Amino acid sequence: MNNAYFQLKLPENELIKGYMPGSPERFALKAELERQLVNPVEVPIIIGGKEIRTENKEKMICPHDHQKVLGEYYVAGEKELLMAIDAAEAAKDEWENMPWEHRATIFLKAADLLTGKYRAKLSASCMLGQSKNPFQAEIDVICELADFLRFNTYYVQEIYKQQPNNSSGIWNRVEYRALDGFVAAITPFNFTAIGGNLATAPAMAGNTVLWKPSSTSVLSNYYVMQILIEAGLPAGVINFVPCRGVDFGKVVVSHPKMAGFHFTGSTGVFNNIWNQVGGNIDKYVTYPRLVGETGGKDFIFAHESADIEALTCAIVLGSFEYQGQKCSAASRAYIPESLWGDLKRRLEEEIGKIKMGDVRDFTNLVNAVIDQKSFKNIQSYLDYVRESKDADIVIGGGSDDSVGYFVEPTIILAKSPTFKTMVEEIFGPVMTIYVYPNDKLEETLKECDTATTYGLTGSVFAQDRAAIIKMAKALDHAAGNFYINDKPTGAVVGQQPFGGSRGSGTNDKAGSAINLYRWMSQRTIKETFVPRTVVNYPYMEEE
């Protein structure tokens, strides 16, 4: 029996590779991109460690070249989802009772595998399947995912250390148990790292998981699952079940043993899940933990003292990197009249330099939006602006889906702070700007705070320190991640724990210990060394 105490040191963030011309990582990635394009993959369902195939299959395509098929994946139905629940329940006892240092080692090994021999494979699958440039893929599926795996194991260790005080003759202890049931995870297309984190964070705490990846990110998510298996993840701990959302809701979310729900996606879907859980509340063995990061309408708010060059860079990169398909992407900006003329000129210059196209051309900053549904949704907003008298497209606005789902980086100028594209989430490369009178700062700050239902990210730009203080206070609840003189996106695990409130989620801060607490159920133990044997208290004696 091992009675040693093991200690993980605080991790360091994974270093971002540059993929410079002539570098070995660039050579390896380009070769892997070409290899995957000519070698279609068949992705199975994985339940209880076994590969499952059904009669229902869907294609995986390149968004930037929708005639290129990367492979097919099998779709789980109600039968397979029930099998996955059984597998999760069967694996639970052994997994949650595995010594912590052995659970931790699996995830630390997975981090080393993905940053080592599988780096090019993971990056290429993310680039091709989700239309990311090499930098966006590197910071997502490599660096952020590795950081989640390494930092979360450290946070679990630090949580386990926390113990209550003792009094004389008593030893108080706290056990951090897994939840009483399984955890359901629904993950988005835009970040493979989120997919990996939503499935592994509950598993680190001893839970078993059903993982439903997005239908448009199955390939990279599957490779993450393969790495976890190679790292030693026992069968049934995480069950990989690509499926229809309606089937997942019907079978998994309503199941009496669902003890937790880990989600990133749209606000509407999360609201529906919450309603479904409420409607089934009498059926559950325990009250399910609902953790969700949902939509955003993220802002940049400039003061008249803002630096024009910094503001230009933040708008261009914050709005258009990964085609604006980040829940943290900037999509509305408030600019004082005194800055608008110079800012508009600089935006025209910088956006005019942006190249858009295939991910294999590393000179392209912008690639395609994820699918036809997204393309048409963005197009509908641009058509709305063209027909409106209250806004104009001043830069970009073009779109073309003949080869891939391409939408130009677009700047809209709105006459009202409550114009449709200032308040609704578009999830594309579209930034709407409202120009406010310099003497209307306080009123415009209030508009920024109240215009939308969201509260995810936002940034302010100013050189005037008093203005920064005023703006930060006025926007206190407008963003769970708040940036000063920087774009409102690009949170790093261990540095900026991520999440928002209001209509943007439960603010359980992925990339911090706060999120890990949600997957634990404490048991408090009081042990008395010499138990009391006298019933009466001293005060009961008569003089």
C-alpha positions as CSV (number, residue, x, y, z in Angstrom):
1,M,0.0,0.0,0.0
2,N,1.4,3.4,-1.0
3,N,1.3,5.9,1.8
4,A,3.4,8.7,0.1
5,Y,2.2,12.2,-0.7
6,F,2.8,13.1,-4.4
7,Q,3.2,16.7,-5.5
8,L,2.7,18.3,-8.9
9,K,4.3,21.6,-9.4
10,L,2.5,24.6,-11.0
11,P,2.6,24.0,-14.8
12,E,3.9,26.4,-17.4
13,N,1.9,27.3,-20.4
14,E,2.7,25.3,-23.5
15,L,5.0,27.4,-25.8
16,I,3.4,28.4,-29.1
17,K,5.4,27.3,-32.1
18,G,5.9,29.9,-34.9
19,Y,5.7,27.8,-38.0
20,M,8.2,30.1,-39.7
21,P,9.4,29.3,-43.2
22,G,12.0,26.5,-43.1
23,S,11.1,25.4,-39.6
24,P,10.6,21.7,-38.9
25,E,7.1,22.2,-37.5
26,R,6.0,24.0,-40.7
27,F,7.4,21.2,-42.9
28,A,5.7,18.5,-40.8
29,L,2.4,20.3,-40.7
30,K,2.3,21.0,-44.5
31,A,3.1,17.3,-45.1
32,E,0.3,16.2,-42.7
33,L,-2.2,18.5,-44.3
34,E,-1.6,16.9,-47.7
35,R,-1.6,13.4,-46.2
36,Q,-5.0,13.9,-44.5
37,L,-6.6,15.3,-47.7
38,V,-5.9,12.1,-49.6
39,N,-6.6,9.6,-46.8
40,P,-10.3,9.8,-45.7
41,V,-10.9,8.6,-42.2
42,E,-13.7,6.5,-40.8
43,V,-14.6,7.7,-37.3
44,P,-16.4,5.1,-35.1
45,I,-18.5,5.7,-32.0
46,I,-16.5,4.6,-28.9
47,I,-18.4,3.0,-26.1
48,G,-16.8,1.2,-23.2
49,G,-13.6,1.2,-25.1
50,K,-15.1,-0.6,-28.1
51,E,-15.6,0.8,-31.6
52,I,-19.3,0.8,-32.6
53,R,-20.6,1.3,-36.1
54,T,-24.2,2.0,-37.1
55,E,-26.1,2.2,-40.4
56,N,-26.2,6.0,-40.0
57,K,-23.1,7.9,-41.3
58,E,-22.3,11.5,-42.0
59,K,-19.5,13.1,-44.1
60,M,-16.7,15.3,-42.7
61,I,-15.8,18.1,-45.2
62,C,-13.5,21.1,-45.5
63,P,-15.4,24.3,-44.9
64,H,-13.0,26.2,-47.2
65,D,-13.4,23.6,-50.0
66,H,-16.7,21.8,-49.4
67,Q,-16.1,19.2,-52.2
68,K,-13.2,17.8,-50.3
69,V,-14.3,14.9,-48.0
70,L,-12.1,14.2,-45.0
71,G,-14.0,11.0,-44.1
72,E,-17.2,9.8,-42.5
73,Y,-18.3,9.3,-38.9
74,Y,-20.9,7.0,-37.5
75,V,-23.9,8.5,-35.7
76,A,-25.1,7.1,-32.4
77,G,-28.8,6.5,-32.0
78,E,-30.9,5.9,-28.9
79,K,-29.7,2.3,-28.6
80,E,-26.0,3.4,-28.6
81,L,-26.6,6.2,-26.1
82,L,-28.2,3.8,-23.6
83,M,-25.2,1.5,-24.2
84,A,-22.9,4.4,-23.4
85,I,-24.8,5.2,-20.1
86,D,-24.4,1.5,-19.1
87,A,-20.7,1.6,-19.9
88,A,-20.2,4.8,-17.9
89,E,-22.0,3.3,-14.9
90,A,-20.0,0.1,-15.2
91,A,-16.7,2.0,-15.2
92,K,-17.5,4.4,-12.5
93,D,-16.6,2.5,-9.3
94,E,-13.1,1.5,-10.4
95,W,-12.4,4.9,-11.9
96,E,-13.4,7.0,-9.0
97,N,-11.5,4.8,-6.6
98,M,-8.3,4.8,-8.7
99,P,-5.5,6.5,-6.7
100,W,-5.3,10.1,-7.7
101,E,-1.7,10.0,-8.9
102,H,-2.7,7.3,-11.5
103,R,-5.7,9.3,-12.7
104,A,-3.5,12.4,-13.0
105,T,-0.8,10.6,-14.9
106,I,-3.2,9.6,-17.7
107,F,-4.0,13.2,-18.5
108,L,-0.5,14.4,-18.1
109,K,0.7,11.7,-20.6
110,A,-2.1,12.8,-23.0
111,A,-0.8,16.4,-22.9
112,D,2.7,15.2,-23.8
113,L,1.4,13.0,-26.6
114,L,-0.5,15.8,-28.2
115,T,2.3,18.3,-27.9
116,G,4.8,15.7,-29.1
117,K,4.3,13.1,-31.7
118,Y,0.7,14.0,-32.5
119,R,1.2,17.7,-32.8
120,A,1.1,17.9,-36.6
121,K,-1.8,15.4,-36.8
122,L,-4.0,17.3,-34.4
123,S,-3.2,20.7,-35.9
124,A,-3.9,19.5,-39.5
125,S,-7.2,17.9,-38.6
126,C,-8.3,21.1,-36.8
127,M,-7.2,23.3,-39.8
128,L,-8.9,21.1,-42.4
129,G,-12.1,20.2,-40.5
130,Q,-12.7,23.5,-38.8
131,S,-11.0,25.9,-41.3
132,K,-8.3,27.3,-39.0
133,N,-5.0,28.9,-40.0
134,P,-1.9,27.3,-38.5
135,F,-1.7,29.8,-35.6
136,Q,-5.3,29.4,-34.7
137,A,-5.0,25.7,-34.7
138,E,-1.7,25.8,-32.7
139,I,-3.2,27.9,-29.9
140,D,-6.4,25.8,-29.8
141,V,-5.9,22.1,-30.2
142,I,-2.2,22.1,-29.1
143,C,-1.5,24.8,-26.5
144,E,-4.8,25.4,-24.9
145,L,-5.8,21.7,-24.7
146,A,-2.4,20.8,-23.2
147,D,-2.8,23.6,-20.7
148,F,-6.2,22.4,-19.7
149,L,-4.9,18.9,-19.1
150,R,-1.9,20.1,-17.1
151,F,-3.4,22.9,-15.1
152,N,-6.5,21.0,-14.3
153,T,-4.6,18.1,-12.8
154,Y,-2.7,20.7,-10.7
155,Y,-6.0,22.3,-9.6
156,V,-7.5,19.0,-8.6
157,Q,-4.4,18.3,-6.5
158,E,-4.7,21.7,-4.8
159,I,-8.4,21.1,-4.1
160,Y,-7.8,17.7,-2.5
161,K,-5.3,19.4,-0.1
162,Q,-8.0,21.6,1.4
163,Q,-9.0,20.2,4.7
164,P,-11.0,21.6,7.7
165,N,-9.7,22.6,11.1
166,N,-9.7,20.2,14.0
167,S,-10.5,20.7,17.7
168,S,-9.1,18.7,20.7
169,G,-9.8,15.0,20.4
170,I,-11.4,15.3,17.0
171,W,-10.0,14.7,13.5
172,N,-12.1,16.4,10.7
173,R,-11.6,15.3,7.1
174,V,-13.2,16.1,3.8
175,E,-13.4,13.6,0.9
176,Y,-13.9,15.0,-2.6
177,R,-16.1,12.4,-4.2
178,A,-17.2,12.1,-7.8
179,L,-20.9,13.0,-8.5
180,D,-23.5,10.3,-7.9
181,G,-24.0,9.4,-11.6
182,F,-22.5,10.3,-15.0
183,V,-21.7,13.6,-16.6
184,A,-23.0,14.6,-20.1
185,A,-20.8,16.8,-22.2
186,I,-21.9,18.6,-25.3
187,T,-19.0,20.5,-27.0
188,P,-18.8,23.1,-29.8
189,F,-17.1,23.2,-33.2
190,N,-15.0,26.2,-32.8
191,F,-12.4,25.0,-30.2
192,T,-11.2,21.4,-30.1
193,A,-9.6,22.4,-26.7
194,I,-13.1,23.1,-25.3
195,G,-14.2,19.6,-26.5
196,G,-11.3,18.0,-24.7
197,N,-11.7,20.1,-21.6
198,L,-15.5,19.6,-21.2
199,A,-15.0,15.8,-21.4
200,T,-11.8,15.5,-19.3
201,A,-12.4,18.0,-16.5
202,P,-15.2,16.0,-14.9
203,A,-13.3,12.8,-15.6
204,M,-10.3,14.1,-13.6
205,A,-12.5,14.4,-10.6
206,G,-13.5,10.8,-10.8
207,N,-16.6,11.0,-13.0
208,T,-17.5,9.0,-16.1
209,V,-18.6,11.0,-19.1
210,L,-20.7,10.8,-22.3
211,W,-19.1,13.1,-24.8
212,K,-21.2,14.4,-27.7
213,P,-18.8,16.4,-30.1
214,S,-20.1,18.9,-32.6
215,S,-21.0,17.4,-36.0
216,T,-18.6,19.9,-37.6
217,S,-15.5,19.1,-35.4
218,V,-15.7,15.3,-35.2
219,L,-12.3,14.6,-36.8
220,S,-10.1,16.6,-34.4
221,N,-12.2,15.5,-31.4
222,Y,-11.8,11.9,-32.4
223,Y,-8.1,12.2,-32.5
224,V,-8.2,13.7,-29.0
225,M,-10.2,10.7,-27.9
226,Q,-7.6,8.4,-29.4
227,I,-4.8,10.1,-27.6
228,L,-6.6,9.7,-24.3
229,I,-7.0,6.0,-24.9
230,E,-3.3,5.7,-25.8
231,A,-2.5,7.6,-22.6
232,G,-4.2,4.8,-20.6
233,L,-7.8,6.1,-20.1
234,P,-9.8,3.0,-19.0
235,A,-12.7,1.8,-21.1
236,G,-16.0,3.5,-20.3
237,V,-14.6,6.5,-18.5
238,I,-15.2,8.8,-21.5
239,N,-17.6,7.5,-24.2
240,F,-17.4,9.2,-27.5
241,V,-20.9,9.5,-29.0
242,P,-21.4,11.7,-32.1
243,C,-25.2,11.9,-32.4
244,R,-28.2,14.1,-33.0
245,G,-28.9,16.7,-30.4
246,V,-32.5,15.6,-30.1
247,D,-31.5,12.0,-29.3
248,F,-28.9,13.2,-26.7
249,G,-31.6,15.3,-25.0
250,K,-34.2,12.5,-25.1
251,V,-32.0,9.7,-23.8
252,V,-29.1,11.2,-21.9
253,V,-30.3,14.5,-20.4
254,S,-33.5,13.0,-19.1
255,H,-31.8,9.9,-17.6
256,P,-32.2,9.6,-13.8
257,K,-28.4,9.1,-13.4
258,M,-27.3,12.2,-15.2
259,A,-25.5,14.0,-12.4
260,G,-23.9,16.8,-14.4
261,F,-24.1,18.6,-17.7
262,H,-21.0,20.3,-19.1
263,F,-21.8,22.5,-22.1
264,T,-20.5,25.1,-24.5
265,G,-22.7,26.3,-27.3
266,S,-25.6,28.6,-28.0
267,T,-27.7,30.3,-25.3
268,G,-30.9,28.9,-26.8
269,V,-29.7,25.3,-26.6
270,F,-28.6,25.7,-23.0
271,N,-31.9,27.3,-22.1
272,N,-33.7,24.3,-23.6
273,I,-31.5,21.9,-21.7
274,W,-32.1,23.8,-18.4
275,N,-35.9,23.7,-19.1
276,Q,-35.7,19.9,-19.8
277,V,-33.8,19.3,-16.6
278,G,-36.3,21.3,-14.6
279,G,-39.2,19.3,-16.2
280,N,-37.5,16.1,-15.1
281,I,-36.2,17.2,-11.7
282,D,-38.2,14.6,-9.8
283,K,-36.6,11.8,-11.8
284,Y,-33.0,12.4,-11.0
285,V,-31.0,10.6,-8.3
286,T,-29.3,13.8,-7.5
287,Y,-29.8,17.4,-8.5
288,P,-27.7,17.7,-11.8
289,R,-24.9,20.3,-11.9
290,L,-25.4,22.5,-14.9
291,V,-22.3,24.2,-16.2
292,G,-22.6,26.2,-19.4
293,E,-20.7,28.7,-21.4
294,T,-23.0,30.1,-24.1
295,G,-23.3,33.1,-26.4
296,G,-21.7,36.5,-26.4
297,K,-22.0,39.9,-28.0
298,D,-18.6,41.1,-27.0
299,F,-17.6,44.8,-27.1
300,I,-14.8,47.2,-27.6
301,F,-15.4,50.6,-26.0
302,A,-13.0,53.4,-26.8
303,H,-12.5,56.6,-24.9
304,E,-11.4,59.8,-26.7
305,S,-7.8,59.2,-25.2
306,A,-7.5,55.8,-26.8
307,D,-4.5,55.0,-29.0
308,I,-5.6,54.6,-32.6
309,E,-3.1,52.0,-33.6
310,A,-3.8,49.7,-30.6
311,L,-7.6,50.2,-31.2
312,T,-7.2,49.3,-34.9
313,C,-5.3,46.2,-34.2
314,A,-7.8,45.1,-31.5
315,I,-10.8,45.5,-33.8
316,V,-9.2,43.7,-36.8
317,L,-7.8,40.7,-34.8
318,G,-10.5,40.6,-32.2
319,S,-13.3,40.6,-34.8
320,F,-11.8,38.6,-37.7
321,E,-9.4,36.0,-36.4
322,Y,-11.0,32.6,-37.0
323,Q,-13.7,34.4,-38.9
324,G,-15.3,35.8,-35.7
325,Q,-16.3,32.3,-34.7
326,K,-15.2,32.7,-31.1
327,C,-17.7,33.3,-28.3
328,S,-15.2,35.9,-27.2
329,A,-14.8,37.6,-30.6
330,A,-15.4,41.3,-30.7
331,S,-18.6,42.1,-32.6
332,R,-19.7,45.6,-31.5
333,A,-17.7,48.7,-30.8
334,Y,-18.4,52.2,-29.4
335,I,-16.1,54.8,-30.9
336,P,-16.1,58.6,-30.0
337,E,-16.7,61.0,-32.8
338,S,-13.2,62.5,-32.5
339,L,-11.5,59.2,-33.3
340,W,-13.8,57.8,-36.0
341,G,-12.3,59.5,-39.1
342,D,-8.8,58.4,-38.4
343,L,-9.9,54.9,-37.2
344,K,-12.0,54.3,-40.3
345,R,-9.0,55.2,-42.5
346,R,-6.8,52.8,-40.6
347,L,-9.4,50.0,-40.6
348,E,-9.8,50.3,-44.4
349,E,-6.0,50.1,-44.8
350,E,-5.5,47.0,-42.5
351,I,-8.6,45.1,-43.6
352,G,-7.6,45.8,-47.2
353,K,-4.4,43.8,-46.6
354,I,-6.2,40.7,-45.3
355,K,-6.0,37.6,-47.5
356,M,-8.8,35.0,-47.3
357,G,-8.7,31.4,-48.6
358,D,-7.6,27.8,-48.2
359,V,-5.9,26.9,-44.9
360,R,-2.9,25.3,-46.8
361,D,-1.9,28.8,-47.9
362,F,-0.2,30.2,-44.8
363,T,-0.4,33.8,-46.0
364,N,-4.2,33.7,-45.4
365,L,-5.3,35.2,-42.1
366,V,-9.0,34.5,-42.7
367,N,-10.5,31.2,-43.9
368,A,-14.1,29.9,-44.2
369,V,-17.0,29.9,-41.8
370,I,-17.9,26.5,-40.6
371,D,-20.9,25.4,-42.8
372,Q,-23.7,26.4,-45.1
373,K,-26.1,27.1,-42.2
374,S,-23.7,29.6,-40.7
375,F,-22.9,31.1,-44.1
376,K,-26.6,31.7,-44.8
377,N,-27.2,33.1,-41.3
378,I,-24.4,35.7,-41.7
379,Q,-25.6,36.5,-45.1
380,S,-29.1,37.2,-43.8
381,Y,-27.7,39.8,-41.4
382,L,-25.8,41.5,-44.2
383,D,-28.9,41.6,-46.4
384,Y,-30.8,43.1,-43.4
385,V,-28.2,45.9,-43.2
386,R,-28.4,46.6,-46.9
387,E,-32.2,47.0,-46.7
388,S,-32.0,49.2,-43.6
389,K,-31.8,53.0,-43.4
390,D,-30.3,52.8,-39.9
391,A,-26.9,51.2,-40.8
392,D,-24.4,50.9,-43.7
393,I,-21.8,48.4,-44.6
394,V,-18.6,50.6,-44.8
395,I,-16.0,47.9,-45.3
396,G,-16.4,44.4,-46.8
397,G,-19.8,42.7,-46.9
398,G,-19.1,40.2,-49.7
399,S,-19.7,36.5,-49.5
400,D,-19.2,33.5,-51.8
401,D,-20.0,29.8,-51.2
402,S,-19.1,28.4,-54.6
403,V,-15.9,26.7,-53.4
404,G,-16.0,27.3,-49.6
405,Y,-18.1,29.2,-47.1
406,F,-16.3,32.5,-47.4
407,V,-17.5,35.8,-45.9
408,E,-15.4,38.9,-46.1
409,P,-14.3,40.8,-42.9
410,T,-17.1,43.3,-42.6
411,I,-17.5,46.6,-40.8
412,I,-21.1,48.0,-40.3
413,L,-21.7,51.5,-39.1
414,A,-24.9,51.7,-37.1
415,K,-26.8,54.9,-36.3
416,S,-28.3,53.5,-33.1
417,P,-26.6,51.5,-30.3
418,T,-29.6,49.2,-30.3
419,F,-29.5,48.3,-34.0
420,K,-30.0,44.6,-34.7
421,T,-26.3,43.8,-35.5
422,M,-25.3,45.7,-32.3
423,V,-27.3,43.4,-30.0
424,E,-27.7,40.0,-31.7
425,E,-25.0,37.4,-31.9
426,I,-23.9,36.7,-35.5
427,F,-20.9,34.4,-35.0
428,G,-19.1,35.5,-38.1
429,P,-16.5,38.1,-39.3
430,V,-18.9,41.0,-38.8
431,M,-18.1,44.0,-36.5
432,T,-20.8,46.8,-36.0
433,I,-19.6,50.2,-34.9
434,Y,-21.6,52.9,-33.2
435,V,-20.1,56.4,-33.1
436,Y,-21.0,58.4,-30.0
437,P,-20.7,62.1,-29.2
438,N,-17.6,62.7,-27.0
439,D,-19.8,64.4,-24.4
440,K,-22.1,61.3,-24.2
441,L,-19.6,58.9,-22.6
442,E,-21.7,58.0,-19.5
443,E,-24.9,57.5,-21.5
444,T,-23.2,55.4,-24.1
445,L,-21.5,53.2,-21.3
446,K,-25.0,52.5,-20.0
447,E,-26.2,51.6,-23.5
448,C,-23.2,49.2,-23.8
449,D,-24.1,47.6,-20.4
450,T,-27.8,47.1,-21.1
451,A,-28.1,46.7,-24.9
452,T,-27.7,42.9,-24.9
453,T,-28.6,39.9,-22.8
454,Y,-25.0,38.7,-22.8
455,G,-22.1,39.2,-20.4
456,L,-19.1,37.3,-21.7
457,T,-16.1,39.5,-22.8
458,G,-15.4,43.1,-23.4
459,S,-12.6,45.6,-23.6
460,V,-12.0,49.3,-23.0
461,F,-9.3,51.5,-24.7
462,A,-8.1,54.7,-23.0
463,Q,-4.8,56.4,-22.1
464,D,-6.6,58.4,-19.4
465,R,-6.5,56.4,-16.1
466,A,-9.5,58.2,-14.6
467,A,-11.5,57.2,-17.7
468,I,-10.4,53.6,-17.4
469,I,-11.6,53.5,-13.8
470,K,-14.9,55.1,-14.8
471,M,-15.4,52.7,-17.7
472,A,-14.5,49.6,-15.8
473,K,-17.0,50.5,-13.0
474,A,-19.8,51.3,-15.5
475,L,-19.3,47.9,-17.2
476,D,-18.8,45.9,-14.0
477,H,-21.3,43.1,-14.9
478,A,-21.1,43.5,-18.7
479,A,-18.3,41.0,-19.1
480,G,-16.9,38.0,-17.1
481,N,-13.5,38.5,-18.9
482,F,-12.6,42.2,-19.1
483,Y,-9.7,43.6,-21.0
484,I,-8.0,47.0,-20.7
485,N,-6.2,48.2,-23.8
486,D,-6.4,44.8,-25.5
487,K,-8.8,42.8,-27.7
488,P,-11.5,41.0,-25.8
489,T,-10.4,37.5,-26.8
490,G,-7.5,35.1,-26.4
491,A,-7.8,34.0,-22.8
492,V,-5.0,31.7,-21.6
493,V,-5.5,28.8,-19.2
494,G,-3.9,29.6,-15.9
495,Q,-3.8,33.3,-16.7
496,Q,-7.3,34.5,-17.6
497,P,-10.0,32.0,-16.3
498,F,-12.8,32.1,-18.9
499,G,-16.5,32.6,-18.6
500,G,-19.3,35.0,-18.4
501,S,-22.7,35.5,-16.8
502,R,-26.1,36.9,-17.8
503,G,-27.1,35.2,-21.0
504,S,-23.5,34.0,-21.5
505,G,-23.4,31.2,-19.1
506,T,-22.9,30.1,-15.5
507,N,-19.4,31.7,-15.2
508,D,-17.8,28.6,-13.8
509,K,-14.5,29.7,-15.3
510,A,-13.0,27.0,-17.5
511,G,-9.2,26.9,-16.8
512,S,-9.5,27.4,-13.1
513,A,-10.2,25.4,-9.9
514,I,-13.7,26.9,-9.8
515,N,-14.8,24.7,-12.7
516,L,-13.3,21.5,-11.1
517,Y,-15.3,22.1,-7.9
518,R,-18.5,21.7,-9.9
519,W,-17.6,18.0,-10.6
520,M,-17.0,17.1,-7.0
521,S,-19.4,16.2,-4.1
522,Q,-17.8,16.6,-0.7
523,R,-18.2,14.1,2.2
524,T,-17.3,15.5,5.6
525,I,-16.0,13.0,8.1
526,K,-15.7,13.7,11.9
527,E,-13.8,11.1,13.9
528,T,-13.9,11.4,17.7
529,F,-10.9,9.7,19.3
530,V,-12.5,9.1,22.7
531,P,-16.3,9.2,22.4
532,R,-18.5,10.8,25.1
533,T,-20.2,8.4,27.4
534,V,-22.1,10.7,29.7
535,V,-25.6,11.9,28.6
536,N,-26.1,14.8,31.1
537,Y,-24.4,18.1,30.7
538,P,-22.7,19.7,33.7
539,Y,-25.1,22.6,33.8
540,M,-27.9,20.2,34.7
541,E,-26.5,19.5,38.2
542,E,-28.2,21.2,41.1
543,E,-26.0,23.1,43.7
